[in-house]
Amino acid sequence: MTSRQTPTTDEKSKRGSLRLRLLFTIAAALTPILIFAGFRSYLNAQDSMAERRNQLIEIADRAIDEIEQVLSTVDTLEQIYLPNLARGECSAVYETLAPRIPQLSNIVAFDAGGKVTCSAVGQSSGTVAQPSAFAELKAGKPSVRTDAFFGPRSQAWLFSVLRRIDDENGEFAGAVAFPLRTDELVRTIRLTNLPEDVELAISDGDGQVFGSARIVAVNEDWIEQSTGDPDGVLFVTPTRQFGSLDVVVRSIVDDRMYAIISRPSPGLFSEFSLQPIESVGIPLLSFSLALLAAWLAVDGLVLKWLARLRRLALIYGEGHYNFRIGNEFENAPDEIADFAHSFDRMANRISERDASLRAAITTRDAAVKEIHHRVKNNLQIVASFLNLQRRQVKDSAAREVISAARHRIDALSIVHQTLYQHERLETVHMQPFLEALLSHLAGALGMDETGVRIDSEIAEIDRPADDAIPIALFILEAVTNATKYAFSGHGGVITIRLYEDADEIVLDVIDDGDGVDLDASADNGSTGLGSRLMTAFAKQLRGSIKTSSKPGEGFRVELRMPALPPEKKETNF
């Protein structure tokens, strides 16, 4: 072990100096007077903004009531005179309603295709001026209020209220439109008693302003922020001619029309409700100087070196333990330099331990692979012995028993061969493993002579090595049973499917053979060795078996097992 050197008097002095500098920096930045003054200024500014906003909102409420009353009247009269307008009586209805609604510019009716059928003013020709609004009516809306548009006949900007016309079957038959002049709507809201410096106007959803000498258009962001806000939003905007303006934007109806209320802003100091310069300026200046000092000190003494430590940690985190810091932290504060050298020593020790562990793992893997290889060879020798013994046995039943045992041993041999050929000893890649197993079974069971074919649909799935053996033996038993009993000598197809279903792995063995009556089989109580082995393998895999079959419709065995073994499932605490 390397002994740690005792800090010298000069090193202790440097550490003390660093602590003092950081202490004075923090004390200057957290001056209580500055905090109090800033908090008080903030509260006063919020109160001032809220008061100015509330004053303009009160004015906006009156204006909105006037416009909503006009629109409500128009909507009601549209419903009342809808039958007359559907019959083409636009002029007669207009003559009746024009004295009551001075904002009304025209009355127009359209057929289902959007063509004009009657117009109170001008010729009864043309098409609808607002196709998007007409499409909304056609889609089922009873009434739509449009954005502003320029009327070619009236030579004025208009808002239009459209209402759907239905025929006797309830189908869409057209629409009627009541265009309203924007200048008349503005004149309506100006009839209220307003302060001299307050101006009322209206805007459409695109921010175009009508009836204002101060504002030509408002920002689309203002429209977006005000949409859906029943109280309205206060904005402060500079202008060349009128200086700074307070502007409140409030939605009137359907987010198609907005009230714009403006008046000159009191100015910067009043806006933020600042106290006199002697009570706020001095703490603000002190804060600025303290902030500058803290920035220089923390950046030069701490942040720069912390960034280097972070890069060092990332290098070690990527496994580059042989990297050495050299003189990288020679000019760093002593505390940070000690920390960096500790990192360096830690990386050196981890590198040594990592090399030792890698060597041990390599040795272990080689030994485990050799064990699997020898087990596989021994199993093949046992299978050869059984094959020789089978040739000497005359009894056909005994020969079948020996063949079945040899097939099971061959399956175990394939498992061990796959394990020692696989880079990851703890898992088995099921696709090549099962394909090798099925290829062996096809030859061992003589499927070419019997006309039986094996098809496989195996997903890219890895399973623990302990599960590979029971899965292989389960397939062996199922395929052997199907080959023996399913086809009655006429051949067929056995399909092996392995796939994921939610948090389960599903193994299907399906044949298109003769099938059986499962109820009759259950009554007969037939439980062969293959069935008992398959049940045992399913329990070993923590799974469940389901069989389905009907005479003439083949046989299906389904094995469902957990996707992860219990010890590897995630647990939430």
SEMIFI-122367 format. One line per 4 residues: number of its first residue (from 0); their letters; for each residue x, y, z of C-alpha. Coordinates in Angstrom, 1 decimal. Example, Ala and Ser with C-alpha at 12.3 -4.5 7.8 and 13.67 -1.06 7.14 Angstrom:
2
0 = as = 12.3,-4.5,7.8; 13.7,-1.1,7.1 .
//
This chain:
573
0 = mtsr = 0.0,0.0,0.0; 1.1,3.6,-0.7; 1.2,5.8,2.3; -0.6,9.1,2.1 .
4 = qtpt = 1.7,12.2,2.5; 0.9,14.6,5.3; -0.2,18.0,4.0; 2.4,20.7,4.3 .
8 = tdek = 1.8,24.1,6.0; 1.6,25.7,2.5; -1.1,23.2,1.4; -3.1,23.8,4.5 .
12 = skrg = -2.8,27.6,3.9; -4.1,27.1,0.3; -7.1,25.1,1.5; -7.9,27.7,4.1 .
16 = slrl = -7.7,30.5,1.5; -10.1,28.6,-0.8; -12.6,28.1,2.0; -12.4,31.8,2.9 .
20 = rllf = -12.9,33.0,-0.7; -15.9,30.8,-1.2; -17.3,31.9,2.1; -17.1,35.6,1.3 .
24 = tiaa = -18.5,35.0,-2.2; -21.6,33.2,-0.9; -22.1,35.8,1.9; -22.0,38.7,-0.6 .
28 = altp = -24.4,36.9,-3.0; -26.9,36.1,-0.3; -27.2,39.6,1.2; -30.5,39.7,3.2 .
32 = ilif = -31.1,43.3,2.1; -31.0,42.4,-1.5; -33.4,39.4,-1.1; -35.9,41.6,0.8 .
36 = agfr = -35.7,44.5,-1.7; -36.0,42.1,-4.7; -39.0,40.2,-3.2; -40.8,43.4,-2.3 .
40 = syln = -40.2,44.8,-5.8; -41.6,41.6,-7.3; -44.7,41.7,-5.2; -45.4,45.3,-6.0 .
44 = aqds = -44.9,44.6,-9.7; -47.4,41.8,-9.6; -49.9,43.9,-7.8; -49.5,46.7,-10.3 .
48 = maer = -49.9,44.4,-13.3; -52.9,42.8,-11.8; -54.6,46.1,-11.1; -54.0,47.5,-14.6 .
52 = rnql = -55.2,44.2,-16.1; -58.4,44.2,-14.0; -59.2,47.8,-15.0; -59.0,46.9,-18.7 .
56 = ieia = -60.9,43.6,-18.2; -63.8,45.5,-16.6; -64.0,47.7,-19.7; -63.7,44.5,-21.9 .
60 = drai = -66.7,42.9,-20.1; -69.0,45.7,-21.1; -67.8,45.6,-24.7; -68.1,41.9,-24.9 .
64 = deie = -71.7,42.0,-23.5; -72.7,44.4,-26.3; -71.2,42.2,-29.1; -72.6,39.0,-27.6 .
68 = qvls = -76.0,40.6,-27.4; -75.8,41.4,-31.1; -74.6,37.9,-32.1; -77.3,36.3,-29.9 .
72 = tvdt = -79.9,38.4,-31.6; -78.6,37.5,-35.1; -78.6,33.8,-34.1; -82.1,33.9,-32.9 .
76 = leqi = -83.5,35.8,-35.9; -81.7,33.3,-38.2; -83.6,30.5,-36.6; -86.9,32.4,-36.8 .
80 = ylpn = -86.6,33.3,-40.5; -84.9,30.2,-41.7; -88.0,28.8,-43.5; -88.5,32.1,-45.3 .
84 = larg = -84.9,32.3,-46.4; -85.0,28.7,-47.5; -87.8,29.7,-49.9; -85.6,32.6,-51.3 .
88 = ecsa = -87.2,35.5,-49.4; -83.8,37.2,-48.7; -84.8,40.7,-49.6; -88.1,40.7,-47.6 .
92 = vyet = -86.3,39.4,-44.5; -83.5,41.9,-44.9; -86.0,44.8,-45.1; -87.6,43.5,-41.9 .
96 = lapr = -84.4,43.0,-39.9; -82.1,45.9,-41.2; -83.7,48.5,-38.9; -83.3,46.2,-35.9 .
100 = ipql = -79.7,45.1,-36.7; -77.7,48.1,-38.1; -74.6,45.9,-38.3; -76.3,43.7,-40.9 .
104 = sniv = -74.7,44.1,-44.3; -76.7,41.5,-46.4; -78.6,38.2,-46.2; -77.6,35.4,-48.5 .
108 = afda = -78.9,31.9,-48.9; -76.9,29.0,-50.5; -77.9,25.6,-51.8; -76.2,22.3,-50.8 .
112 = ggkv = -73.4,22.9,-53.3; -72.5,26.4,-52.0; -74.1,28.4,-54.8; -76.1,31.5,-54.0 .
116 = tcsa = -79.9,31.0,-54.3; -80.9,34.4,-53.1; -79.3,37.7,-51.9; -80.9,40.7,-50.3 .
120 = vgqs = -78.2,43.0,-51.8; -76.8,42.6,-55.3; -77.3,39.8,-57.7; -78.2,36.3,-56.6 .
124 = sgtv = -75.1,34.6,-58.1; -71.7,33.4,-57.0; -70.6,30.9,-54.4; -70.0,30.9,-50.6 .
128 = aqps = -67.2,33.3,-49.5; -66.2,31.1,-46.6; -65.9,27.5,-47.9; -64.3,26.2,-44.7 .
132 = afae = -67.2,27.4,-42.6; -69.7,26.0,-45.1; -67.9,22.6,-44.8; -68.4,22.7,-41.1 .
136 = lkag = -72.1,23.1,-41.5; -72.2,20.4,-44.1; -70.4,18.1,-41.6; -73.2,18.6,-39.1 .
140 = kpsv = -72.7,21.9,-37.1; -75.9,23.8,-36.8; -74.3,27.3,-36.8; -70.8,28.7,-37.5 .
144 = rtda = -69.3,32.1,-37.0; -66.5,32.9,-39.5; -63.3,34.9,-39.3; -63.2,38.3,-40.9 .
148 = ffgp = -63.3,38.6,-44.7; -63.6,41.4,-47.2; -67.0,41.8,-48.8; -66.6,42.8,-52.5 .
152 = rsqa = -70.2,44.2,-52.7; -70.2,46.1,-49.4; -66.5,47.1,-49.8; -66.1,46.5,-46.0 .
156 = wlfs = -64.7,43.9,-43.7; -67.3,41.5,-42.4; -67.9,38.8,-39.8; -70.5,36.3,-41.0 .
160 = vlrr = -72.9,34.1,-39.0; -73.9,31.0,-41.0; -76.7,28.6,-40.2; -77.4,25.1,-41.7 .
164 = idde = -80.6,24.4,-43.6; -82.0,20.8,-43.5; -84.6,19.3,-45.8; -87.7,17.3,-44.6 .
168 = ngef = -85.5,14.2,-44.3; -83.0,16.0,-42.0; -80.3,16.0,-44.8; -78.1,19.0,-45.5 .
172 = agav = -79.9,21.3,-48.0; -77.8,24.5,-47.8; -77.2,27.5,-45.5; -78.0,31.1,-44.8 .
176 = afpl = -75.5,33.8,-44.0; -75.9,37.0,-42.1; -72.7,39.2,-42.8; -72.1,41.8,-40.1 .
180 = rtde = -70.0,44.9,-40.8; -66.9,45.2,-38.5; -67.1,49.0,-38.4; -70.7,48.9,-37.2 .
184 = lvrt = -69.7,46.3,-34.5; -66.9,48.6,-33.3; -69.4,51.5,-33.2; -71.7,49.4,-31.1 .
188 = irlt = -69.1,48.7,-28.4; -68.0,52.4,-28.4; -71.4,53.5,-27.3; -70.5,52.6,-23.7 .
192 = nlpe = -68.9,55.2,-21.5; -65.2,54.8,-21.8; -62.2,56.6,-20.2; -60.6,59.0,-22.7 .
196 = dvel = -57.3,57.1,-23.0; -59.0,53.7,-23.6; -59.7,52.4,-27.1; -61.9,49.5,-28.0 .
200 = aisd = -61.5,47.4,-31.2; -62.2,43.9,-32.4; -60.0,41.3,-34.1; -60.4,38.0,-35.9 .
204 = gdgq = -58.7,34.7,-35.2; -55.7,35.7,-37.4; -54.9,38.8,-35.4; -56.3,41.4,-37.9 .
208 = vfgs = -57.6,44.4,-35.9; -60.6,46.5,-36.9; -61.6,49.9,-35.6; -58.3,50.9,-33.9 .
212 = ariv = -56.1,53.9,-34.6; -53.3,52.5,-32.5; -53.0,48.9,-33.5; -53.1,47.4,-37.0 .
216 = avne = -52.7,43.8,-35.9; -51.9,41.8,-32.8; -49.4,38.9,-32.5; -50.8,35.5,-33.2 .
220 = dwie = -49.2,34.3,-30.0; -51.4,36.8,-28.1; -54.5,35.3,-29.8; -53.3,31.7,-28.9 .
224 = qstg = -52.7,32.7,-25.2; -56.0,34.4,-24.9; -58.0,31.6,-26.5; -59.9,29.7,-23.8 .
228 = dpdg = -58.9,32.2,-21.1; -62.2,33.7,-19.8; -60.3,36.5,-17.9; -58.2,37.7,-20.8 .
232 = vlfv = -54.4,38.4,-20.9; -52.5,41.7,-20.4; -49.7,42.4,-22.9; -47.4,45.4,-23.0 .
236 = tptr = -46.2,46.4,-26.5; -44.1,49.4,-27.7; -45.3,51.6,-30.6; -43.6,54.5,-32.4 .
240 = qfgs = -46.5,56.9,-32.3; -48.2,56.1,-29.0; -45.3,54.8,-26.9; -45.8,51.7,-24.7 .
244 = ldvv = -49.4,50.3,-24.7; -51.3,48.1,-22.3; -53.3,45.7,-24.4; -55.9,43.1,-23.2 .
248 = vrsi = -57.1,40.5,-25.6; -60.3,38.6,-24.8; -62.2,36.0,-26.7; -65.8,36.9,-27.5 .
252 = vddr = -67.4,33.8,-29.0; -66.3,30.6,-30.6; -62.7,31.8,-30.6; -63.5,33.6,-33.9 .
256 = myai = -63.7,37.1,-32.6; -61.7,38.9,-30.0; -62.1,42.2,-28.1; -58.9,44.4,-28.2 .
260 = isrp = -58.8,47.0,-25.3; -55.7,49.3,-25.2; -54.5,52.4,-23.4; -51.0,54.0,-22.8 .
264 = spgl = -48.8,52.1,-20.4; -47.7,54.1,-17.3; -44.0,53.4,-18.1; -41.2,51.2,-17.0 .
268 = fsef = -40.8,52.2,-13.4; -44.5,52.2,-12.7; -44.9,49.0,-14.5; -42.6,47.1,-12.1 .
272 = slqp = -43.5,49.3,-9.1; -39.9,50.0,-8.2; -39.1,51.8,-5.1; -36.9,54.9,-5.2 .
276 = iesv = -33.4,54.4,-6.5; -31.8,54.8,-3.1; -33.7,51.8,-1.7; -33.4,49.4,-4.6 .
280 = gipl = -30.5,50.6,-6.7; -27.8,50.1,-4.0; -28.8,46.5,-3.2; -29.1,45.8,-6.9 .
284 = lsfs = -25.6,47.1,-7.5; -24.3,45.1,-4.6; -25.9,42.0,-6.0; -24.4,42.6,-9.5 .
288 = lall = -20.9,42.9,-8.0; -21.4,39.8,-5.8; -22.7,37.8,-8.8; -19.7,38.8,-10.8 .
292 = aawl = -17.3,37.9,-8.0; -19.1,34.5,-7.4; -19.0,33.7,-11.1; -15.3,34.4,-11.5 .
296 = avdg = -14.4,32.5,-8.3; -16.6,29.5,-8.8; -15.7,29.2,-12.4; -12.0,29.4,-11.9 .
300 = lvlk = -11.8,27.5,-8.6; -14.5,24.8,-8.9; -16.4,24.4,-12.1; -13.5,24.1,-14.4 .
304 = wlar = -12.0,21.3,-12.3; -15.3,19.6,-11.7; -15.7,19.4,-15.5; -12.3,17.7,-15.8 .
308 = lrrl = -13.3,15.3,-13.0; -16.5,14.5,-14.8; -14.5,13.7,-18.1; -12.2,11.5,-16.0 .
312 = aliy = -15.1,9.6,-14.5; -16.6,9.1,-18.0; -13.3,7.7,-19.3; -13.1,5.2,-16.4 .
316 = gegh = -16.8,4.4,-16.7; -16.2,3.3,-20.3; -13.6,0.8,-19.0; -10.4,2.7,-20.0 .
320 = ynfr = -8.7,2.0,-16.6; -5.2,2.4,-18.0; -5.7,6.1,-18.6; -3.5,8.2,-16.2 .
324 = igne = -4.1,11.9,-15.2; -0.5,12.9,-15.4; -0.2,16.7,-14.8; -3.8,17.4,-15.7 .
328 = fena = -4.7,18.5,-12.1; -1.3,20.1,-11.2; -2.8,23.6,-10.8; -6.2,22.5,-9.3 .
332 = pdei = -7.2,23.3,-5.7; -5.7,20.7,-3.4; -9.1,19.1,-2.5; -9.9,18.5,-6.1 .
336 = adfa = -6.3,17.3,-6.9; -6.5,14.8,-4.1; -9.9,13.6,-5.4; -8.4,13.2,-8.9 .
340 = hsfd = -5.4,11.2,-7.7; -7.8,9.0,-5.7; -9.7,8.4,-8.9; -6.4,7.4,-10.5 .
344 = rman = -5.5,4.9,-7.8; -9.0,3.5,-7.9; -8.8,3.0,-11.6; -5.4,1.2,-11.3 .
348 = rise = -6.8,-1.2,-8.7; -9.9,-1.9,-10.7; -7.8,-2.5,-13.8; -5.8,-5.1,-12.0 .
352 = rdas = -8.9,-6.8,-10.5; -10.7,-6.6,-13.9; -7.8,-8.4,-15.6; -7.8,-11.1,-12.9 .
356 = lraa = -11.6,-11.6,-13.2; -11.4,-11.8,-17.0; -8.7,-14.5,-16.8; -10.8,-16.5,-14.3 .
360 = ittr = -13.9,-16.2,-16.4; -12.0,-17.3,-19.5; -10.7,-20.3,-17.6; -14.2,-21.2,-16.3 .
364 = daav = -15.8,-20.9,-19.7; -13.2,-23.1,-21.3; -13.8,-25.7,-18.5; -17.6,-25.6,-18.8 .
368 = keih = -17.4,-25.9,-22.6; -15.1,-28.9,-22.2; -17.6,-30.5,-19.8; -20.5,-30.0,-22.3 .
372 = hrvk = -18.3,-31.4,-25.1; -17.5,-34.5,-23.1; -21.1,-35.0,-21.9; -22.2,-34.8,-25.5 .
376 = nnlq = -19.6,-37.4,-26.6; -20.6,-39.7,-23.8; -24.2,-39.4,-24.7; -23.4,-40.3,-28.3 .
380 = ivas = -21.5,-43.4,-27.1; -24.6,-44.4,-25.0; -26.8,-43.8,-28.0; -24.5,-46.0,-30.1 .
384 = flnl = -24.7,-48.8,-27.5; -28.5,-48.6,-27.5; -28.5,-48.8,-31.3; -26.3,-51.9,-31.2 .
388 = qrrq = -28.5,-53.4,-28.6; -31.6,-52.6,-30.6; -30.3,-54.6,-33.6; -29.9,-57.7,-31.4 .
392 = vkds = -33.4,-57.5,-29.9; -36.0,-59.4,-31.9; -39.1,-58.2,-30.1; -40.6,-55.2,-31.9 .
396 = aare = -42.0,-53.6,-28.7; -38.6,-53.8,-27.1; -37.0,-52.4,-30.2; -39.4,-49.4,-30.1 .
400 = visa = -38.6,-48.8,-26.4; -34.9,-48.8,-27.1; -35.4,-46.5,-30.1; -37.4,-44.0,-28.0 .
404 = arhr = -34.7,-44.0,-25.4; -32.0,-43.4,-28.1; -34.0,-40.5,-29.5; -34.2,-38.9,-26.0 .
408 = idal = -30.5,-39.3,-25.5; -29.8,-37.8,-29.0; -31.9,-34.8,-28.0; -29.8,-34.3,-24.8 .
412 = sivh = -26.6,-34.7,-26.9; -27.8,-31.9,-29.3; -28.5,-29.6,-26.2; -24.9,-30.1,-24.9 .
416 = qtly = -23.4,-29.6,-28.4; -25.3,-26.3,-28.7; -24.2,-25.2,-25.2; -20.4,-25.7,-25.9 .
420 = qher = -20.7,-24.1,-29.4; -22.5,-21.0,-28.0; -20.6,-18.0,-26.7; -23.1,-17.4,-23.8 .
424 = letv = -23.0,-20.5,-21.7; -26.0,-19.5,-19.5; -28.5,-19.2,-22.4; -29.4,-21.1,-25.6 .
428 = hmqp = -30.5,-19.4,-28.8; -33.6,-21.4,-29.6; -33.8,-21.0,-33.4; -30.6,-22.9,-34.4 .
432 = flea = -31.0,-25.3,-31.5; -34.5,-26.4,-32.4; -33.8,-26.5,-36.1; -30.9,-28.9,-35.5 .
436 = llsh = -33.1,-31.0,-33.2; -35.9,-31.2,-35.8; -33.5,-32.1,-38.5; -32.2,-34.9,-36.4 .
440 = laga = -35.7,-36.1,-35.6; -36.7,-36.1,-39.2; -33.9,-38.5,-40.0; -34.1,-40.6,-36.9 .
444 = lgmd = -37.9,-41.2,-37.3; -37.6,-42.0,-41.0; -40.0,-39.3,-42.1; -38.9,-39.4,-45.7 .
448 = etgv = -40.2,-43.0,-46.0; -43.5,-42.2,-44.1; -44.3,-39.0,-46.1; -44.3,-36.9,-43.0 .
452 = rids = -42.8,-33.4,-43.1; -41.8,-31.0,-40.3; -42.3,-27.2,-40.8; -41.0,-24.8,-38.2 .
456 = eiae = -41.8,-21.2,-37.3; -39.3,-20.4,-34.5; -38.9,-16.8,-33.2; -35.6,-15.2,-32.2 .
460 = idrp = -35.8,-16.2,-28.5; -33.1,-17.0,-26.0; -33.9,-19.3,-23.0; -31.9,-20.3,-20.0 .
464 = adda = -29.7,-23.4,-20.6; -31.7,-25.2,-17.8; -34.9,-24.9,-19.9; -33.4,-26.1,-23.2 .
468 = ipia = -33.3,-29.8,-22.2; -37.0,-30.0,-21.1; -38.1,-28.0,-24.2; -36.2,-30.3,-26.5 .
472 = lfil = -37.5,-33.5,-24.8; -41.1,-32.1,-24.9; -40.8,-31.5,-28.7; -39.3,-35.0,-29.1 .
476 = eavt = -42.2,-36.7,-27.3; -44.8,-34.6,-29.2; -43.3,-35.2,-32.6; -42.7,-38.9,-31.9 .
480 = natk = -46.4,-39.3,-30.9; -47.6,-37.4,-34.0; -45.4,-39.5,-36.3; -46.7,-42.8,-34.8 .
484 = yafs = -50.4,-42.1,-34.3; -51.6,-39.1,-36.3; -51.4,-40.0,-40.0; -52.4,-43.8,-40.4 .
488 = ghgg = -49.6,-44.2,-43.0; -50.8,-41.5,-45.5; -48.3,-38.8,-44.5; -48.8,-35.2,-43.4 .
492 = viti = -47.3,-32.1,-41.9; -46.2,-31.4,-38.3; -45.8,-27.7,-37.6; -43.5,-26.5,-34.7 .
496 = rlye = -44.1,-22.9,-33.6; -42.3,-21.0,-30.9; -43.2,-17.4,-30.2; -43.8,-14.7,-27.5 .
500 = dade = -47.3,-13.8,-26.4; -47.2,-10.9,-23.9; -45.2,-12.2,-20.9; -45.3,-15.8,-21.9 .
504 = ivld = -43.4,-18.1,-24.4; -45.7,-20.4,-26.4; -44.7,-23.7,-28.0; -47.2,-25.2,-30.4 .
508 = vidd = -46.9,-28.7,-31.9; -49.6,-29.1,-34.6; -50.3,-31.9,-37.0; -52.9,-32.2,-39.8 .
512 = gdgv = -53.5,-35.9,-39.2; -56.6,-37.9,-38.3; -57.3,-36.2,-35.0; -59.1,-37.8,-32.0 .
516 = dlda = -62.1,-37.4,-29.9; -60.6,-36.0,-26.7; -63.7,-36.8,-24.6; -63.5,-40.4,-25.7 .
520 = sadn = -59.8,-40.6,-25.0; -60.3,-39.2,-21.5; -63.0,-41.8,-20.8; -60.7,-44.6,-21.9 .
524 = gstg = -58.0,-43.3,-19.5; -55.2,-43.6,-22.0; -52.1,-42.1,-20.4; -48.9,-43.3,-22.2 .
528 = lgsr = -45.3,-42.7,-21.2; -45.0,-39.8,-23.7; -47.9,-37.9,-22.2; -46.6,-38.4,-18.7 .
532 = lmta = -43.2,-37.2,-19.7; -44.6,-34.1,-21.5; -46.6,-33.2,-18.3; -43.4,-33.6,-16.2 .
536 = fakq = -41.4,-31.4,-18.7; -44.2,-28.7,-18.5; -44.0,-28.7,-14.7; -40.2,-28.4,-14.9 .
540 = lrgs = -40.7,-25.3,-17.2; -43.3,-23.8,-14.8; -45.8,-24.0,-17.7; -49.1,-25.5,-18.6 .
544 = ikts = -50.3,-27.8,-21.4; -53.4,-27.4,-23.5; -54.5,-30.0,-26.1; -57.2,-29.6,-28.8 .
548 = skpg = -58.4,-32.0,-31.4; -61.4,-33.3,-33.4; -61.7,-36.3,-35.6; -60.4,-35.5,-39.0 .
552 = egfr = -59.1,-32.0,-38.0; -55.6,-32.9,-36.6; -54.1,-32.5,-33.1; -52.6,-29.6,-31.3 .
556 = velr = -50.5,-29.5,-28.2; -49.8,-26.0,-26.7; -47.2,-25.4,-24.0; -47.2,-22.0,-22.3 .
560 = mpal = -44.3,-21.0,-20.0; -43.2,-17.8,-18.3; -41.0,-15.5,-20.5; -38.5,-15.1,-17.7 .
564 = ppek = -37.6,-17.4,-14.9; -38.7,-16.3,-11.4; -35.3,-15.1,-10.3; -34.9,-12.8,-13.3 .
568 = ketn = -38.3,-11.0,-13.1; -38.2,-7.4,-12.2; -39.5,-6.4,-8.8; -40.9,-3.0,-7.9 .
572 = f = -40.5,-1.9,-4.3 .
//
